[in-house]
Amino acid sequence: MPSPRVLPLLVLSASLTRCGMCEPNRGPEPGASASASASAPVAPASAAPSASAHSLRPKQARMPCRIIEGVGEARMEAGPDGGVPLLVQGILPNYWVDMPAGSKFVAKDAQTTRETTFRGPGRVKGCVLAQEESWLASGGFESSVGAGESPGAEEWVVTPLGVVRYAAAKLSVDVGAKDVHVAVATGQAFLWIASDASVKGAAPGSRTDDGWLRADPGTFVITGTGATGTHPLTEDGARPALAACGALGKSAHDLSGQLLAGGADAGTVLAQVTTRRLARAACAVGGLRLGTLPPTATTASLGILLAEGNAGWNTLPDAPSGPP
């Protein structure tokens, strides 16, 4: 049996409408701190949304993604193998990966077979919590047409300034120091823009009823618009996204309670679905911003806010009890 090969060696290759109630169940990253596991929805016992709540659905075991091709010396940033180069045919770890200039790797989802490419220089996290979700603090991302595409199966690409989601599209996302460039070659994607950012290139009337922007083939540039010029990957920069995460998470949780109480009209059902997806996007951006920061007392407190927001959109209140 051939021994595993390391990315630095050569160019290596191998032969080898989700609904709102169906968003992936999120869990904490094993052994991670509050900031490192920034996508986890687990809230402390004092958090209002989860004080009387249960998960939307049982956790489903998912096989981790694998690296099927790579070039350059991409290395795990943390974890038990921190600093070790990634291995072709190895498992893509759920930690940040540091990618020098000229490096790239292709990750393949074990369940859907979707393939996604990451390009350096950058700092990326692929298959976050074994879901079809990629985080780019910096660097590049490319989709692969025809790999793992199926109705309702979406890939989410989370950046410091917003989220790109698509089911079947050929696109690239490049995250720089000040902006994010999204190029859609074929198919269709949707953009969620953070409250402290703006986008150029979106056609008038492209905003959909659920609060996203329809991204038909073309080029889009997302730029930060913080009033004080605060960089998003700072403690102050993380706060706006976390505030949106908390507000939308609470709204989603309240709407879920209305549905469980019975008698909700179609408008309430649609609002719950829409708000859950928006909350997931806001919390993902907040989680990325917070997850890039070193652990401090401040990031720990901000991590609690993030956990509460995530719990809001990712749990349901207990159903009201009937008369005795």
C-alpha positions in Angstrom: 0.0 0.0 0.0 1.6 3.3 -1.0 2.4 5.7 1.8 0.4 9.0 2.1 1.9 11.9 0.1 2.3 15.4 1.4 1.2 18.4 -0.6 4.6 20.1 -0.8 6.0 17.3 -3.0 4.4 17.8 -6.4 1.2 18.4 -8.2 -0.8 15.6 -6.7 -4.1 14.3 -8.0 -6.3 11.3 -7.2 -8.3 9.0 -9.4 -9.9 8.2 -6.8 -34.3 24.9 -1.5 -33.2 23.6 1.6 -36.1 24.7 3.5 -35.6 26.7 6.7 -36.5 23.8 8.8 -33.9 21.7 7.0 -30.8 23.7 7.6 -27.9 21.6 8.8 -27.7 20.9 12.5 -24.6 22.5 13.9 -22.5 21.2 16.8 -19.4 22.4 18.5 -15.9 21.6 17.2 -14.3 19.0 19.4 -11.8 20.5 21.8 -12.2 24.0 20.4 -12.4 27.3 22.3 -15.4 29.7 22.1 -13.8 31.6 19.3 -12.3 28.7 17.4 -15.6 26.9 17.4 -17.4 30.0 16.3 -20.1 28.2 14.3 -21.3 26.1 17.2 -24.9 26.8 18.3 -24.5 25.5 21.8 -25.6 28.2 24.3 -24.9 28.3 28.0 -27.7 27.4 30.4 -28.5 31.1 31.0 -29.1 31.8 27.3 -32.8 32.7 26.7 -33.3 30.8 23.5 -32.1 27.5 24.8 -33.5 27.7 28.3 -36.4 25.6 27.1 -35.5 24.3 23.7 -34.5 21.2 21.8 -32.5 20.7 18.6 -34.5 20.9 15.4 -33.5 17.4 14.5 -31.2 14.7 15.8 -27.6 15.1 14.8 -26.7 13.1 11.7 -23.3 11.5 11.5 -21.4 12.9 8.5 -18.2 11.6 7.1 -15.4 14.2 6.9 -14.2 15.7 3.6 -11.0 14.4 2.0 -8.3 16.2 0.1 -8.1 14.6 -3.4 -5.6 16.9 -5.0 -3.1 19.5 -3.9 -0.2 21.7 -4.7 2.1 23.6 -2.3 2.6 23.6 1.4 -0.8 24.1 3.0 -0.6 23.5 6.8 -3.1 23.0 9.6 -3.0 25.9 11.9 -4.1 24.3 15.1 -5.3 21.1 16.7 -3.3 18.0 17.5 -1.5 18.2 14.2 -1.0 21.9 14.1 1.8 22.9 11.7 1.7 19.6 9.8 1.2 19.7 6.0 -2.0 18.4 4.6 -2.0 15.0 3.0 -3.5 14.1 -0.3 -6.2 11.4 0.4 -6.1 12.6 4.0 -9.0 14.0 5.9 -9.6 17.8 5.8 -9.4 18.9 9.4 -12.0 21.2 11.0 -9.3 23.8 11.7 -8.0 26.8 9.9 -5.5 26.0 7.2 -2.7 28.4 6.3 -2.0 28.5 2.5 1.1 30.2 1.1 1.1 31.8 -2.3 0.9 29.3 -5.1 -0.7 26.6 -3.0 -4.1 25.0 -3.6 -6.1 21.9 -2.7 -9.3 20.2 -3.7 -11.7 18.9 -1.1 -14.4 16.3 -1.8 -17.5 15.8 0.4 -17.9 12.2 1.2 -21.7 12.3 1.2 -22.5 14.5 -1.9 -19.2 14.1 -3.8 -19.2 17.9 -4.3 -15.7 19.1 -5.0 -14.4 22.6 -4.0 -11.0 24.2 -4.6 -9.1 26.5 -2.3 -6.3 28.8 -3.4 -3.6 30.5 -1.5 -2.3 32.8 -0.3 -5.0 32.6 2.3 -6.4 31.3 5.5 -9.4 28.9 5.0 -11.5 26.3 6.6 -13.3 23.8 4.4 -16.3 21.5 5.1 -17.0 23.3 8.3 -18.3 20.8 10.9 -18.5 18.3 8.0 -21.2 20.4 6.2 -21.2 21.9 2.8 -19.9 25.1 4.1 -16.5 26.8 3.5 -15.0 29.7 5.4 -12.5 32.1 3.8 -10.8 34.7 6.0 -8.6 35.3 3.0 -7.7 33.5 -0.2 -9.6 32.0 -3.1 -12.4 29.5 -3.7 -13.7 27.8 -6.8 -16.7 25.6 -7.4 -16.7 22.5 -9.6 -19.7 22.1 -12.0 -21.4 18.7 -11.9 -19.7 17.4 -8.8 -22.2 16.6 -6.1 -25.0 18.8 -7.4 -28.5 17.8 -6.5 -31.8 19.6 -5.9 -31.8 21.5 -2.6 -28.1 20.7 -1.9 -26.3 24.0 -1.4 -22.7 25.0 -0.8 -22.3 28.0 1.5 -19.1 30.1 1.1 -18.7 32.4 4.1 -16.4 35.5 4.0 -15.8 38.3 6.4 -18.3 40.5 4.5 -21.0 38.2 3.5 -22.1 34.8 2.3 -22.4 33.2 -1.2 -24.6 30.2 -1.6 -25.3 28.1 -4.7 -26.6 24.7 -5.7 -25.2 24.4 -9.2 -22.9 27.1 -10.5 -19.4 27.7 -11.8 -18.1 30.5 -9.6 -15.1 31.9 -7.8 -14.7 33.8 -4.6 -11.6 35.8 -3.8 -11.2 37.4 -0.3 -8.7 40.2 -0.1 -7.6 42.6 2.6 -10.4 45.1 1.9 -13.0 43.5 -0.3 -14.5 40.2 -1.7 -14.7 39.5 -5.4 -17.4 37.1 -6.6 -17.4 36.0 -10.2 -20.3 33.8 -11.4 -19.5 32.2 -14.8 -22.5 30.0 -15.2 -25.6 29.1 -13.1 -27.0 31.2 -10.3 -25.9 32.1 -6.8 -27.3 34.2 -4.0 -25.5 36.8 -1.8 -26.1 37.8 1.7 -24.3 41.1 2.5 -23.3 42.0 6.1 -24.8 45.1 7.6 -21.4 46.9 7.6 -20.7 46.0 3.9 -22.1 46.9 0.4 -22.0 45.3 -3.0 -21.3 46.5 -6.5 -22.5 44.7 -9.6 -25.9 43.6 -8.4 -28.6 44.5 -10.9 -31.5 46.6 -9.7 -34.4 44.5 -8.5 -32.1 41.5 -7.8 -33.0 41.4 -4.1 -35.3 38.5 -3.5 -38.2 38.3 -1.1 -36.1 36.4 1.5 -33.5 39.1 1.8 -30.8 37.7 -0.4 -29.4 39.2 -3.7 -29.7 37.0 -6.8 -26.3 36.8 -8.5 -26.7 35.9 -12.1 -23.5 35.4 -14.2 -21.3 38.5 -13.7 -18.9 40.0 -11.3 -19.7 41.4 -7.8 -17.5 43.3 -5.4 -18.4 43.3 -1.7 -16.7 46.1 0.3 -16.7 47.0 4.0 -18.6 50.2 4.9 -18.0 50.4 8.7 -18.4 54.0 9.8 -15.1 54.0 11.6 -13.3 52.0 9.0 -13.0 49.1 11.4 -11.6 46.0 9.8 -14.0 43.1 10.2 -11.4 40.7 11.5 -11.1 42.5 14.8 -13.0 42.4 18.1 -14.8 45.7 17.2 -15.4 44.4 13.6 -17.0 41.2 14.9 -19.6 43.0 16.9 -22.0 44.1 14.1 -22.2 40.6 12.7 -22.7 39.1 16.2 -25.5 41.7 16.9 -27.2 40.7 13.7 -26.7 37.0 14.6 -28.3 37.5 18.0 -31.3 39.6 16.7 -32.1 37.3 13.8 -31.6 34.2 16.0 -34.1 35.5 18.5 -36.6 36.3 15.8 -36.3 32.8 14.3 -36.7 31.3 17.7 -39.8 33.4 18.4 -41.3 32.5 15.1 -40.7 28.8 15.7 -42.6 29.2 19.0 -45.5 30.7 17.1 -45.6 27.7 14.7 -45.5 25.2 17.6 -48.4 27.1 19.3 -50.6 26.3 16.3 -52.8 28.5 14.2 -50.0 30.2 12.4 -50.8 31.5 8.9 -48.7 31.0 5.7 -47.0 34.4 6.2 -45.7 33.3 9.6 -44.4 30.0 8.1 -42.6 31.8 5.4 -41.2 34.3 7.8 -39.8 31.5 10.0 -38.1 29.9 7.0 -36.6 33.1 5.8 -35.5 34.4 9.1 -33.7 31.1 10.0 -31.7 31.3 6.8 -30.8 34.9 7.4 -29.8 34.1 11.0 -27.6 31.3 9.8 -25.8 33.6 7.4 -25.3 36.3 10.0 -24.0 33.8 12.6 -21.7 32.2 10.1 -20.1 35.6 9.2 -19.9 36.5 12.9 -18.4 33.1 13.6 -15.8 33.5 10.9 -14.8 37.0 12.2 -14.6 35.8 15.8 -12.9 32.5 14.9 -9.9 34.3 13.4 -9.1 36.1 16.6 -6.8 34.9 19.4 -8.6 33.9 22.6 -9.1 36.7 25.1 -11.6 37.6 27.8 -13.4 39.7 25.2 -13.6 37.0 22.5 -14.9 34.6 25.2 -17.8 37.0 26.0 -18.4 37.6 22.3 -18.5 33.8 21.9 -21.4 33.5 24.3 -23.3 36.0 22.2 -22.6 34.0 19.1 -23.7 30.7 20.8 -26.9 32.3 21.9 -27.6 33.5 18.3 -26.8 30.1 16.9 -29.1 28.4 19.4 -31.9 30.8 18.4 -32.0 29.7 14.8 -31.0 26.1 15.3 -33.3 25.0 18.1 -37.1 24.9 18.7 -38.9 25.9 21.9 -40.6 23.2 23.8 -44.1 22.7 22.5 -46.7 24.3 24.8 -48.3 21.8 27.2 -52.0 21.1 26.9 -54.5 21.5 29.6 -54.1 19.2 32.6 
